[in-house]
Each structure stands twice: as structure tokens, then as C-alpha cells.
Amino acid sequence: MYTVYYRPLVDIMGGTIFITSRSIMAKIVKPDELGQVMAIYSIVDSLVPAVFGPLYTVIYKNTVDTLPGAYSLIGSTLAIPATMIYFWMYKDSKLSQKIDDKSVEIENTKL
């Protein structure tokens, strides 16, 4: 019963994660590979509702009498790997930015 109340707190970044992950991905990927990566990302992004909508419906129908918030628990559990990938991409983006800044600094000292 309490999952109804704390699920929004767990999923507060659900809507913005797609936008920020695309931005970070655009910084990580080489420019000549960006179109391919974004195409794959868009395909996965469009397939997620087609897969998880019916999955959540089946889970809810089978657990409504025992644990009505089971779909929320499963959704939150499935969000953990996505969150870990997001933080990895963020860390990689910051690392590549530091490398780029350092290479620009080296080029400026040569001039």
C-alpha cells in the first residue's frame, strides 16, 4: 500500500533522464558515429513502452489482491541498471571533458 506514496519519489527523474542521457551520449560518441547511436537509442526508446506497458499490466492483474504496488517495485528495480549506466555515462563525459581541456591547454602552451 505504501508503494503508491514513495514510487514518485523514486521515479522523480524518470522524465528527464532521456533528455540528459542523449545529451551526455552526444558528448561521448564520436561525431561520425552519432547518427548510428542516436538511431539505436530511438529504437530502444520506442520499444520500451511497447514491452513494459503490457508487462506491467500482467504483473498488476496477477498481484492486485496480494501486493497492488508490485509493478512499481519491479519498475524501480529495473531502473537500477539504467541509473548505473547513466552515472557511468556522466562520469565518462566528465573524464573526456577533462582530457579535451588538457589537450587544449597543451596546444595553447605550444603557441
Secondary structure as GFF3:
##gff-version 3
##sequence-region A 1 111
A	DSSP	alpha_helix	3	10	.	.	.	ID=ss1
A	DSSP	alpha_helix	17	28	.	.	.	ID=ss2
A	DSSP	three_ten_helix	31	33	.	.	.	ID=ss3
A	DSSP	alpha_helix	34	63	.	.	.	ID=ss4
A	DSSP	alpha_helix	70	110	.	.	.	ID=ss5
###
